[in-house]
Amino acid sequence: MTSAHPRITAVETYDIRFPTSRELDGSDAMNPDPDYSAAYVVLRTNAEDGLEGHGFAFTIGRGNDVQVAAIESLAPYVVGRDVTELCDDPGSLARDLTGDSQLRWLGPEKGVVHMAIGAVVNAVWDLAAKRARKPLWKFLADATPEWLVSQVDFRYIADALTPADALQILAAGKEGAPERERRLVQRGYPAYTTSPGWLGYSDEKLTRLARQAVADGFTQIKLKVGADREDDIRRMRAARAAVGPDIRIAIDANQRWNVPEAIEWCEALSEFDPYWIEEPTSPDDILGHATIRRSVAPVKVATGEHVQNRIVFKQLLQAGAIDILQIDAARVGGVNENLAILLLAARFAVPVCPHAGGVGLCELVQHLSMFDYVALSGTTENRVIEFVDHLHEHFLAPVVMRDGHYRAPSAPGFSAEMDVASLTTFAHPDGSFWTADRAPVQETPA
């Protein structure tokens, strides 16, 4: 039976893992053998149109079951909620989850529980955008500044961004928005690609994929660094020879170094003109990032994929510690917290170049950057979204890349929904892929 007031009836979870480690896709100095994984959640409803919300937290294999368990623990906060009320105010759930005293004890607002909150909150936004029959970027861009401000939690960031500040930024962002939306739909949003630069790739594969990236219209690529300095010098030399002097090459250490080591390593690679150094040290080391930034200029410092919440981002900005802010759609507490982070970046005039190196992250984060362009910052100058060419085929609305640009999604929702066949095949440990993978090899009789 359906209800005149449809409600959330179930929270379903899936432990989805892909065997990306076998080709070293995603490999870097800190994560040599990642199996890209999704702690996946579906919010079922009893709405007559069968409306559902889909979301996930990204992990790299072991521990994905722990992330799934954290999501499951949130079901009592969600089941029974009125769909209309929830979609009209996703922030109500975000506030309840991040404000719960016992959940906060497990964080607060960090780690596995906070990522679980982000997965559930993102699923609500997927539900809300589908209900409005709009892709999420447009759902956000069409919203009033006042409503968007109501979705932001200003606790602990009001010394850097007040509701009045946010309202002023969003009101200014509305100016010229229709023309920017037209340009976005026509041209797309600029991207860069990490696909050539995984640390486990051979020099030949790096060179081939770097040349292909330029042919595909990308004006920036990224290389993983940090395991061996001489190897990095050789790989950077090969990459620069492959793409020429005019293509930007970013480098990413994935938190490998101490502060002095980061400075020395960047100096060793400076002859190859790196555009930015990403995650040069611990994402929690705000002052360390500031020291590195002062020391390696004009190489820019970028971080964000492992920054745990808006408060740390605020401090990175206040300390002048980063040149590039990298939001992640599945690390913090969902769209609501990413709205706060985008507003902080605009307040400090720091470009946002999202992290998207993981299953489904390209699908999600494109919406946030496109909203930012259309109705918040109003610019794509020195802004690019990461792109990796892995696993998009498992999503019902996969990203579309053309001439180095993300095409604007048109399907309603957050582009988070995976194909049922993929869920069945790659569910761990009993999906058909993993079951077959464990089966003993039958020897052929002589």
Secondary structure, 3 states (H helix, E strand, C coil): CCCCCCEEEEEEEEEEECCHHHHCCCCCCCCCCCCCEEEEEEEEECCCCCCCEEEEEEECCCCHHHHHHHHHCCHHHHCCCEHHHHHHCHHHHHHHHHHCHHHHHCCCCCHHHHHHHHHHHHHHHHHHHHHCCCEHHHHHHHCCHHHHHHCCCCCCCCCCCCHHHHHHHHHHHHCCHHHHHHHHHHHCEEEEEEEEECCCCCHHHHHHHHHHHHHCCCCEEEEECCCCHHHHHHHHHHHHHHHCCCCEEEEECCCCCCHHHHHHHHHHHHHHCEEEEECCCCCCCHHHHHHHHHHHCCCEEEECCCCCCHHHHHHHHHCCCCCEECCCCCCCCCHHHHHHHHHHHHHCCCCECCCCCCCCHHHHHHHHHHHHHHHCCCCCCCCCEEECCCCHHHECCCCCEECCEECCCCCCECCCCECHHHHHHHECCCCHHHHHHHCCCCCCCC
